Amino acid sequence: MTALEVGNLGGLVAFFVAIMVGPPILMTIIGLAIKKNSPNGAKVCFIIGALYLIIGLGICGTLMS
């Protein structure tokens, strides 16, 4: 039963951190890229990224502690 053994959880922590901050960073980069052509679309991307970050830090932060 090696599946039930708990060893090095560094990969799991890195996975949760990537889920917490990866998509908001991506949404910010997309928002900056389209800001010149579509300011309203960029604003939507920034808001979605901020909401994702707040929710992700709350849920994943709770799971990690």
C-alpha positions as CSV (number, residue, x, y, z in Angstrom):
1,M,0.0,0.0,0.0
2,T,2.4,2.7,-1.1
3,A,-0.4,4.9,-2.2
4,L,-1.3,5.6,1.5
5,E,2.2,6.5,2.6
6,V,2.9,10.2,3.2
7,G,6.4,11.2,2.3
8,N,7.6,14.3,0.7
9,L,4.7,16.7,0.0
10,G,6.7,19.4,-1.7
11,G,5.2,18.7,-5.0
12,L,1.7,19.0,-3.6
13,V,2.4,22.3,-2.1
14,A,3.9,23.5,-5.3
15,F,0.8,22.3,-7.1
16,F,-1.5,24.3,-4.8
17,V,0.7,27.4,-5.1
18,A,0.6,27.1,-8.9
19,I,-3.2,26.8,-8.7
20,M,-3.4,29.9,-6.4
21,V,-1.3,32.3,-8.4
22,G,-0.9,30.9,-11.9
23,P,-4.3,31.8,-13.5
24,P,-4.4,35.4,-12.0
25,I,-0.9,36.1,-13.4
26,L,-2.0,34.7,-16.7
27,M,-5.2,36.8,-16.7
28,T,-3.1,39.9,-15.8
29,I,-0.7,39.3,-18.7
30,I,-3.7,38.8,-21.1
31,G,-5.3,42.0,-19.8
32,L,-2.1,44.0,-20.3
33,A,-1.8,42.5,-23.8
34,I,-5.3,43.5,-24.9
35,K,-5.6,46.8,-23.0
36,K,-4.7,48.9,-26.0
37,N,-7.3,47.3,-28.4
38,S,-10.1,46.6,-25.9
39,P,-10.0,48.5,-22.6
40,N,-13.3,47.0,-21.4
41,G,-12.1,43.5,-22.1
42,A,-8.8,44.2,-20.2
43,K,-10.8,45.5,-17.3
44,V,-12.8,42.3,-17.2
45,C,-9.6,40.2,-17.3
46,F,-8.2,42.2,-14.4
47,I,-11.4,41.8,-12.3
48,I,-11.5,38.0,-13.0
49,G,-7.9,37.6,-12.1
50,A,-8.3,39.5,-8.9
51,L,-11.4,37.5,-7.9
52,Y,-9.6,34.2,-8.8
53,L,-6.7,35.3,-6.6
54,I,-8.9,36.2,-3.6
55,I,-10.9,33.0,-3.9
56,G,-7.9,30.8,-4.6
57,L,-5.9,32.2,-1.6
58,G,-8.9,31.7,0.6
59,I,-9.7,28.1,-0.4
60,C,-6.3,26.8,-1.2
61,G,-4.8,28.7,1.8
62,T,-7.3,27.1,4.1
63,L,-6.5,23.6,2.6
64,M,-2.7,24.2,3.1
65,S,-2.9,25.3,6.7
